Amino acid sequence: MQVAENAYIRIHTHPRRFPLANTIDWRARIQHECPDFILVDKPGGVPVHPSLDNSVETCVECVSKVSGDQLTALHRLDVPTHGLLVLGRTPSFTSHFNKLLRERTMSKEYRALVWARPAEGLLVAFPHTVLQIHYAVS
């Protein structure tokens, strides 16, 4: 491979690695498939999106590989977070899904497993987020 004169080259001597991504049966983690999207059960320990130093060991890349589609992540889950992830198959669905989120026609719900019930009321989380905690019985 030749590199052009004055080209910018980025070398990551210590890239972030997520080897768990290579051990997962991604086909088995697909919960629903249709022409517009794939719903996948993302395990903790694997990022959703590629980063500058690792574009391979991600949920989007691994599910794209087993589905044969170029998928788009339609929302995020943090690396340690396990949960359902919607991956768009078509630009029209991606646009529609983003519009529903933007207009708050659709909402996301997060559930957490905790050792004990937290105190109800205001919770100040680092660095400057203030959350209102209330409980719903389901």
BALOTOR-576429 format. One record per residue: residue number from 1; z, x, y of N, C-alpha, C, CB in turn. Coordinates in nm, 3 decimals, always signed. Glycine has a CB too. Example, Ala and Ser with C-alpha at 12.3 -4.5 7.8 and 13.67 -1.06 7.14 Angstrom:
(r 1, (+0.780, +1.319, -0.569), (+0.780, +1.230, -0.450), (+0.780, +1.320, -0.330), (+0.905, +1.131, -0.447))
(r 2, (+0.708, +1.285, -0.225), (+0.714, +1.367, -0.106), (+0.787, +1.290, +0.003), (+0.572, +1.408, -0.060))
//
This chain:
(r 1, (+0.000, +0.085, -0.118), (+0.000, +0.000, +0.000), (+0.000, +0.090, +0.124), (+0.123, -0.097, +0.000))
(r 2, (-0.085, +0.059, +0.216), (-0.090, +0.133, +0.341), (-0.017, +0.056, +0.449), (-0.236, +0.161, +0.382))
(r 3, (+0.048, +0.132, +0.536), (+0.119, +0.073, +0.648), (+0.047, +0.116, +0.774), (+0.270, +0.117, +0.651))
(r 4, (+0.020, +0.020, +0.860), (-0.051, +0.049, +0.984), (+0.034, +0.135, +1.076), (-0.090, -0.082, +1.056))
(r 5, (-0.033, +0.214, +1.156), (+0.036, +0.297, +1.253), (+0.115, +0.210, +1.349), (-0.064, +0.386, +1.329))
(r 6, (+0.235, +0.250, +1.381), (+0.326, +0.179, +1.472), (+0.373, +0.044, +1.416), (+0.258, +0.157, +1.606))
(r 7, (+0.358, +0.026, +1.286), (+0.404, -0.099, +1.224), (+0.556, -0.099, +1.217), (+0.343, -0.117, +1.082))
(r 8, (+0.612, -0.218, +1.221), (+0.757, -0.235, +1.209), (+0.789, -0.257, +1.062), (+0.809, -0.355, +1.297))
(r 9, (+0.879, -0.178, +1.007), (+0.918, -0.191, +0.867), (+1.069, -0.214, +0.862), (+0.877, -0.066, +0.784))
(r 10, (+1.109, -0.314, +0.787), (+1.252, -0.341, +0.769), (+1.288, -0.308, +0.625), (+1.287, -0.490, +0.803))
(r 11, (+1.387, -0.221, +0.609), (+1.433, -0.183, +0.476), (+1.580, -0.222, +0.465), (+1.413, -0.030, +0.451))
(r 12, (+1.611, -0.299, +0.362), (+1.749, -0.340, +0.338), (+1.805, -0.253, +0.227), (+1.758, -0.493, +0.300))
(r 13, (+1.891, -0.161, +0.264), (+1.948, -0.069, +0.164), (+2.056, -0.136, +0.081), (+2.004, +0.054, +0.232))
(r 14, (+2.116, -0.241, +0.133), (+2.218, -0.316, +0.060), (+2.193, -0.466, +0.077), (+2.361, -0.277, +0.111))
(r 15, (+2.085, -0.518, +0.019), (+2.056, -0.661, +0.035), (+2.162, -0.747, -0.034), (+1.917, -0.694, -0.022))
(r 16, (+2.183, -0.865, +0.021), (+2.273, -0.960, -0.045), (+2.206, -1.007, -0.172), (+2.310, -1.080, +0.049))
(r 17, (+2.277, -1.003, -0.281), (+2.222, -1.043, -0.409), (+2.299, -1.164, -0.462), (+2.228, -0.926, -0.510))
(r 18, (+2.228, -1.250, -0.531), (+2.286, -1.370, -0.592), (+2.236, -1.378, -0.736), (+2.249, -1.500, -0.510))
(r 19, (+2.283, -1.287, -0.823), (+2.231, -1.279, -0.960), (+2.252, -1.407, -1.041), (+2.295, -1.164, -1.032))
(r 20, (+2.348, -1.489, -1.002), (+2.369, -1.616, -1.071), (+2.240, -1.699, -1.072), (+2.482, -1.695, -1.004))
(r 21, (+2.161, -1.689, -0.968), (+2.037, -1.766, -0.958), (+1.942, -1.739, -1.075), (+1.966, -1.735, -0.826))
(r 22, (+1.949, -1.619, -1.129), (+1.859, -1.581, -1.239), (+1.909, -1.625, -1.376), (+1.841, -1.432, -1.240))
(r 23, (+2.030, -1.676, -1.383), (+2.087, -1.716, -1.512), (+2.090, -1.868, -1.532), (+2.228, -1.661, -1.525))
(r 24, (+2.050, -1.942, -1.432), (+2.062, -2.088, -1.434), (+1.937, -2.153, -1.491), (+2.089, -2.142, -1.293))
(r 25, (+1.954, -2.257, -1.571), (+1.843, -2.339, -1.619), (+1.813, -2.441, -1.509), (+1.878, -2.410, -1.758))
(r 26, (+1.725, -2.404, -1.417), (+1.697, -2.488, -1.300), (+1.631, -2.619, -1.339), (+1.608, -2.412, -1.201))
(r 27, (+1.550, -2.621, -1.443), (+1.487, -2.746, -1.488), (+1.596, -2.847, -1.526), (+1.392, -2.719, -1.609))
(r 28, (+1.702, -2.801, -1.593), (+1.811, -2.890, -1.634), (+1.892, -2.939, -1.515), (+1.902, -2.819, -1.732))
(r 29, (+1.888, -2.868, -1.404), (+1.967, -2.908, -1.286), (+1.895, -3.011, -1.200), (+2.000, -2.785, -1.202))
(r 30, (+1.768, -3.038, -1.230), (+1.694, -3.141, -1.155), (+1.745, -3.277, -1.200), (+1.539, -3.128, -1.179))
(r 31, (+1.797, -3.353, -1.104), (+1.855, -3.484, -1.132), (+1.755, -3.598, -1.117), (+1.973, -3.509, -1.041))
(r 32, (+1.656, -3.579, -1.030), (+1.555, -3.683, -1.006), (+1.430, -3.615, -0.952), (+1.607, -3.793, -0.906))
(r 33, (+1.314, -3.662, -0.996), (+1.186, -3.612, -0.948), (+1.096, -3.729, -0.917), (+1.120, -3.518, -1.051))
(r 34, (+1.028, -3.723, -0.805), (+0.926, -3.822, -0.772), (+0.817, -3.749, -0.693), (+0.987, -3.944, -0.689))
(r 35, (+0.708, -3.814, -0.660), (+0.600, -3.744, -0.589), (+0.641, -3.687, -0.453), (+0.485, -3.837, -0.570))
(r 36, (+0.744, -3.743, -0.390), (+0.782, -3.700, -0.255), (+0.893, -3.597, -0.249), (+0.824, -3.818, -0.178))
(r 37, (+0.985, -3.599, -0.346), (+1.098, -3.506, -0.339), (+1.156, -3.479, -0.477), (+1.206, -3.562, -0.248))
(r 38, (+1.241, -3.377, -0.481), (+1.319, -3.343, -0.600), (+1.465, -3.341, -0.558), (+1.275, -3.205, -0.662))
(r 39, (+1.551, -3.401, -0.638), (+1.695, -3.398, -0.616), (+1.754, -3.303, -0.719), (+1.759, -3.544, -0.626))
(r 40, (+1.817, -3.196, -0.671), (+1.869, -3.093, -0.761), (+2.019, -3.077, -0.742), (+1.797, -2.959, -0.736))
(r 41, (+2.088, -3.050, -0.851), (+2.232, -3.024, -0.850), (+2.252, -2.875, -0.825), (+2.300, -3.069, -0.985))
(r 42, (+2.274, -2.837, -0.700), (+2.288, -2.697, -0.662), (+2.425, -2.646, -0.704), (+2.268, -2.678, -0.511))
(r 43, (+2.429, -2.535, -0.779), (+2.559, -2.478, -0.814), (+2.614, -2.394, -0.700), (+2.547, -2.392, -0.941))
(r 44, (+2.744, -2.378, -0.697), (+2.803, -2.285, -0.603), (+2.764, -2.143, -0.639), (+2.957, -2.301, -0.600))
(r 45, (+2.754, -2.057, -0.539), (+2.720, -1.918, -0.564), (+2.574, -1.885, -0.544), (+2.758, -1.882, -0.701))
(r 46, (+2.494, -1.985, -0.508), (+2.351, -1.965, -0.484), (+2.316, -2.023, -0.347), (+2.264, -2.032, -0.597))
(r 47, (+2.248, -1.947, -0.261), (+2.210, -2.001, -0.132), (+2.096, -2.102, -0.143), (+2.170, -1.889, -0.038))
(r 48, (+2.086, -2.191, -0.048), (+1.976, -2.288, -0.043), (+1.850, -2.219, +0.006), (+2.012, -2.408, +0.048))
(r 49, (+1.859, -2.153, +0.121), (+1.744, -2.095, +0.190), (+1.733, -1.944, +0.166), (+1.754, -2.122, +0.340))
(r 50, (+1.611, -1.893, +0.182), (+1.595, -1.748, +0.179), (+1.653, -1.685, +0.306), (+1.447, -1.710, +0.163))
(r 51, (+1.685, -1.558, +0.295), (+1.730, -1.481, +0.411), (+1.638, -1.361, +0.425), (+1.881, -1.437, +0.396))
(r 52, (+1.655, -1.287, +0.532), (+1.569, -1.170, +0.554), (+1.578, -1.069, +0.441), (+1.605, -1.103, +0.685))
(r 53, (+1.695, -1.057, +0.381), (+1.713, -0.956, +0.278), (+1.705, -1.010, +0.134), (+1.844, -0.888, +0.297))
(r 54, (+1.684, -1.141, +0.117), (+1.672, -1.196, -0.017), (+1.599, -1.330, -0.010), (+1.811, -1.212, -0.084))
(r 55, (+1.473, -1.328, -0.046), (+1.396, -1.452, -0.043), (+1.370, -1.507, -0.183), (+1.264, -1.430, +0.028))
(r 56, (+1.427, -1.443, -0.285), (+1.397, -1.480, -0.423), (+1.511, -1.555, -0.490), (+1.365, -1.356, -0.503))
(r 57, (+1.633, -1.508, -0.474), (+1.748, -1.566, -0.545), (+1.807, -1.682, -0.464), (+1.856, -1.459, -0.572))
(r 58, (+1.725, -1.787, -0.446), (+1.766, -1.905, -0.371), (+1.734, -2.031, -0.450), (+1.698, -1.909, -0.233))
(r 59, (+1.802, -2.137, -0.417), (+1.778, -2.265, -0.483), (+1.634, -2.312, -0.459), (+1.879, -2.372, -0.432))
(r 60, (+1.586, -2.303, -0.336), (+1.450, -2.349, -0.304), (+1.347, -2.271, -0.387), (+1.421, -2.332, -0.153))
(r 61, (+1.360, -2.141, -0.391), (+1.263, -2.057, -0.463), (+1.269, -2.084, -0.614), (+1.290, -1.909, -0.436))
(r 62, (+1.387, -2.092, -0.671), (+1.401, -2.112, -0.815), (+1.349, -2.249, -0.860), (+1.546, -2.096, -0.856))
(r 63, (+1.379, -2.354, -0.784), (+1.330, -2.488, -0.821), (+1.180, -2.498, -0.795), (+1.406, -2.598, -0.741))
(r 64, (+1.132, -2.433, -0.689), (+0.987, -2.430, -0.664), (+0.913, -2.368, -0.782), (+0.955, -2.351, -0.535))
(r 65, (+0.971, -2.263, -0.837), (+0.909, -2.193, -0.950), (+0.899, -2.283, -1.073), (+0.989, -2.066, -0.984))
(r 66, (+1.006, -2.358, -1.105), (+1.001, -2.443, -1.226), (+0.922, -2.571, -1.204), (+1.141, -2.478, -1.271))
(r 67, (+0.911, -2.617, -1.079), (+0.839, -2.741, -1.052), (+0.690, -2.717, -1.026), (+0.900, -2.812, -0.933))
(r 68, (+0.657, -2.595, -0.985), (+0.518, -2.566, -0.951), (+0.480, -2.610, -0.811), (+0.427, -2.632, -1.049))
(r 69, (+0.578, -2.654, -0.733), (+0.554, -2.700, -0.595), (+0.612, -2.601, -0.496), (+0.614, -2.840, -0.573))
(r 70, (+0.560, -2.603, -0.374), (+0.622, -2.529, -0.265), (+0.717, -2.628, -0.197), (+0.514, -2.470, -0.163))
(r 71, (+0.846, -2.616, -0.224), (+0.945, -2.713, -0.178), (+1.007, -2.672, -0.045), (+1.054, -2.730, -0.283))
(r 72, (+1.058, -2.772, +0.026), (+1.127, -2.750, +0.153), (+1.267, -2.807, +0.143), (+1.049, -2.815, +0.272))
(r 73, (+1.367, -2.728, +0.178), (+1.504, -2.778, +0.180), (+1.520, -2.871, +0.299), (+1.608, -2.661, +0.187))
(r 74, (+1.572, -2.991, +0.275), (+1.582, -3.091, +0.382), (+1.721, -3.098, +0.443), (+1.545, -3.226, +0.329))
(r 75, (+1.815, -3.024, +0.388), (+1.948, -3.010, +0.446), (+2.010, -2.887, +0.383), (+2.038, -3.138, +0.424))
(r 76, (+2.130, -2.852, +0.425), (+2.193, -2.730, +0.375), (+2.321, -2.761, +0.300), (+2.221, -2.635, +0.490))
(r 77, (+2.353, -2.671, +0.211), (+2.485, -2.664, +0.149), (+2.523, -2.516, +0.153), (+2.486, -2.723, +0.000))
(r 78, (+2.643, -2.485, +0.191), (+2.687, -2.346, +0.197), (+2.678, -2.281, +0.060), (+2.830, -2.337, +0.252))
(r 79, (+2.670, -2.149, +0.058), (+2.657, -2.075, -0.069), (+2.765, -2.114, -0.169), (+2.663, -1.925, -0.043))
(r 80, (+2.894, -2.120, -0.132), (+2.995, -2.153, -0.234), (+2.999, -2.301, -0.272), (+3.130, -2.112, -0.186))
(r 81, (+2.924, -2.385, -0.202), (+2.930, -2.529, -0.222), (+2.837, -2.576, -0.333), (+2.896, -2.601, -0.093))
(r 82, (+2.889, -2.662, -0.419), (+2.815, -2.725, -0.528), (+2.783, -2.867, -0.482), (+2.897, -2.724, -0.664))
(r 83, (+2.662, -2.915, -0.507), (+2.631, -3.053, -0.472), (+2.484, -3.085, -0.482), (+2.678, -3.082, -0.333))
(r 84, (+2.452, -3.210, -0.455), (+2.314, -3.256, -0.463), (+2.236, -3.212, -0.340), (+2.308, -3.409, -0.478))
(r 85, (+2.116, -3.165, -0.363), (+2.030, -3.112, -0.258), (+1.894, -3.179, -0.269), (+2.017, -2.958, -0.268))
(r 86, (+1.843, -3.228, -0.156), (+1.711, -3.291, -0.152), (+1.609, -3.186, -0.110), (+1.709, -3.414, -0.053))
(r 87, (+1.507, -3.168, -0.194), (+1.399, -3.074, -0.166), (+1.270, -3.152, -0.152), (+1.387, -2.966, -0.278))
(r 88, (+1.206, -3.141, -0.034), (+1.084, -3.216, -0.007), (+0.962, -3.153, -0.072), (+1.062, -3.226, +0.142))
(r 89, (+0.876, -3.239, -0.125), (+0.750, -3.193, -0.186), (+0.633, -3.206, -0.091), (+0.721, -3.272, -0.313))
(r 90, (+0.641, -3.302, +0.003), (+0.528, -3.327, +0.092), (+0.571, -3.318, +0.237), (+0.466, -3.466, +0.063))
(r 91, (+0.480, -3.275, +0.324), (+0.513, -3.272, +0.468), (+0.547, -3.410, +0.524), (+0.396, -3.213, +0.546))
(r 92, (+0.481, -3.515, +0.474), (+0.508, -3.649, +0.528), (+0.650, -3.694, +0.492), (+0.405, -3.751, +0.474))
(r 93, (+0.695, -3.667, +0.368), (+0.831, -3.704, +0.331), (+0.933, -3.620, +0.407), (+0.852, -3.688, +0.180))
(r 94, (+0.905, -3.491, +0.421), (+0.994, -3.403, +0.496), (+1.013, -3.455, +0.638), (+0.939, -3.260, +0.499))
(r 95, (+0.906, -3.493, +0.703), (+0.912, -3.548, +0.839), (+0.991, -3.679, +0.842), (+0.770, -3.571, +0.894))
(r 96, (+0.965, -3.767, +0.746), (+1.035, -3.895, +0.740), (+1.185, -3.876, +0.716), (+0.975, -3.983, +0.629))
(r 97, (+1.220, -3.790, +0.623), (+1.361, -3.764, +0.592), (+1.434, -3.708, +0.714), (+1.373, -3.664, +0.473))
(r 98, (+1.371, -3.611, +0.781), (+1.432, -3.553, +0.902), (+1.448, -3.657, +1.012), (+1.347, -3.437, +0.953))
(r 99, (+1.354, -3.748, +1.023), (+1.364, -3.855, +1.123), (+1.483, -3.946, +1.092), (+1.233, -3.938, +1.127))
(r 100, (+1.502, -3.980, +0.965), (+1.616, -4.064, +0.926), (+1.749, -3.997, +0.961), (+1.610, -4.096, +0.776))
(r 101, (+1.759, -3.867, +0.936), (+1.881, -3.795, +0.972), (+1.900, -3.789, +1.122), (+1.878, -3.653, +0.914))
(r 102, (+1.793, -3.756, +1.193), (+1.799, -3.743, +1.339), (+1.840, -3.874, +1.407), (+1.663, -3.697, +1.393))
(r 103, (+1.785, -3.985, +1.358), (+1.815, -4.116, +1.417), (+1.942, -4.178, +1.359), (+1.698, -4.211, +1.395))
(r 104, (+2.005, -4.108, +1.267), (+2.128, -4.153, +1.202), (+2.111, -4.286, +1.129), (+2.240, -4.164, +1.305))
(r 105, (+1.990, -4.309, +1.081), (+1.960, -4.425, +0.997), (+2.016, -4.402, +0.858), (+1.808, -4.452, +0.991))
(r 106, (+2.027, -4.276, +0.822), (+2.081, -4.235, +0.694), (+2.194, -4.138, +0.723), (+1.970, -4.172, +0.602))
(r 107, (+2.290, -4.134, +0.634), (+2.400, -4.039, +0.656), (+2.424, -3.959, +0.529), (+2.529, -4.113, +0.697))
(r 108, (+2.492, -3.846, +0.546), (+2.531, -3.762, +0.434), (+2.680, -3.781, +0.413), (+2.496, -3.612, +0.458))
(r 109, (+2.722, -3.770, +0.289), (+2.864, -3.783, +0.259), (+2.909, -3.660, +0.183), (+2.892, -3.913, +0.177))
(r 110, (+3.020, -3.605, +0.224), (+3.077, -3.488, +0.158), (+3.210, -3.528, +0.097), (+3.094, -3.370, +0.258))
(r 111, (+3.233, -3.482, -0.024), (+3.361, -3.504, -0.090), (+3.416, -3.368, -0.132), (+3.347, -3.600, -0.213))
(r 112, (+3.545, -3.356, -0.124), (+3.609, -3.230, -0.161), (+3.720, -3.255, -0.261), (+3.663, -3.158, -0.037))
(r 113, (+3.734, -3.164, -0.354), (+3.847, -3.167, -0.445), (+3.955, -3.080, -0.384), (+3.808, -3.118, -0.589))
(r 114, (+4.074, -3.134, -0.369), (+4.184, -3.061, -0.306), (+4.307, -3.069, -0.394), (+4.214, -3.117, -0.164))
(r 115, (+4.397, -2.972, -0.376), (+4.522, -2.971, -0.453), (+4.615, -3.082, -0.409), (+4.591, -2.836, -0.441))
(r 116, (+4.618, -3.108, -0.279), (+4.708, -3.210, -0.225), (+4.637, -3.281, -0.110), (+4.844, -3.147, -0.178))
(r 117, (+4.681, -3.401, -0.081), (+4.623, -3.478, +0.027), (+4.660, -3.413, +0.161), (+4.671, -3.626, +0.022))
(r 118, (+4.559, -3.382, +0.247), (+4.591, -3.322, +0.376), (+4.653, -3.426, +0.469), (+4.465, -3.262, +0.440))
(r 119, (+4.721, -3.379, +0.570), (+4.781, -3.469, +0.668), (+4.671, -3.545, +0.740), (+4.870, -3.392, +0.770))
(r 120, (+4.694, -3.673, +0.763), (+4.596, -3.755, +0.832), (+4.604, -3.726, +0.981), (+4.618, -3.905, +0.803))
(r 121, (+4.490, -3.730, +1.051), (+4.489, -3.708, +1.194), (+4.390, -3.600, +1.231), (+4.626, -3.672, +1.244))
(r 122, (+4.415, -3.533, +1.344), (+4.325, -3.429, +1.392), (+4.350, -3.298, +1.318), (+4.340, -3.409, +1.542))
(r 123, (+4.242, -3.233, +1.281), (+4.250, -3.103, +1.217), (+4.162, -3.009, +1.297), (+4.206, -3.110, +1.065))
(r 124, (+4.218, -2.900, +1.343), (+4.140, -2.802, +1.416), (+4.103, -2.692, +1.318), (+4.219, -2.745, +1.539))
(r 125, (+3.974, -2.676, +1.297), (+3.924, -2.575, +1.203), (+3.868, -2.458, +1.282), (+3.816, -2.636, +1.110))
(r 126, (+3.875, -2.341, +1.223), (+3.824, -2.221, +1.288), (+3.673, -2.228, +1.299), (+3.866, -2.094, +1.212))
(r 127, (+3.608, -2.191, +1.407), (+3.670, -2.141, +1.527), (+3.707, -2.251, +1.627), (+3.580, -2.043, +1.592))
(r 128, (+3.618, -2.351, +1.649), (+3.647, -2.448, +1.754), (+3.615, -2.591, +1.713), (+3.571, -2.414, +1.878))
(r 129, (+3.604, -2.615, +1.585), (+3.568, -2.749, +1.539), (+3.692, -2.837, +1.528), (+3.495, -2.741, +1.403))
(r 130, (+3.681, -2.958, +1.578), (+3.790, -3.054, +1.564), (+3.738, -3.167, +1.477), (+3.841, -3.108, +1.705))
(r 131, (+3.807, -3.194, +1.369), (+3.767, -3.299, +1.276), (+3.867, -3.412, +1.279), (+3.753, -3.244, +1.133))
(r 132, (+3.822, -3.533, +1.274), (+3.910, -3.648, +1.262), (+3.915, -3.682, +1.114), (+3.861, -3.771, +1.351))
(r 133, (+4.033, -3.673, +1.054), (+4.047, -3.702, +0.912), (+4.097, -3.844, +0.894), (+4.143, -3.602, +0.844))
(r 134, (+4.024, -3.920, +0.816), (+4.069, -4.054, +0.777), (+4.024, -4.075, +0.634), (+4.011, -4.167, +0.872))
(r 135, (+4.087, -4.165, +0.567), (+4.062, -4.182, +0.423), (+3.993, -4.314, +0.394), (+4.193, -4.173, +0.344))
(r 136, (+3.900, -4.308, +0.301), (+3.836, -4.429, +0.250), (+3.867, -4.437, +0.102), (+3.681, -4.431, +0.278))
(r 137, (+3.900, -4.553, +0.055), (+3.929, -4.570, -0.087), (+3.802, -4.616, -0.154), (+4.046, -4.671, -0.110))
(r 138, (+3.760, -4.541, -0.256), (+3.638, -4.582, -0.328), (+3.661, -4.574, -0.477), (+3.518, -4.493, -0.289))
//
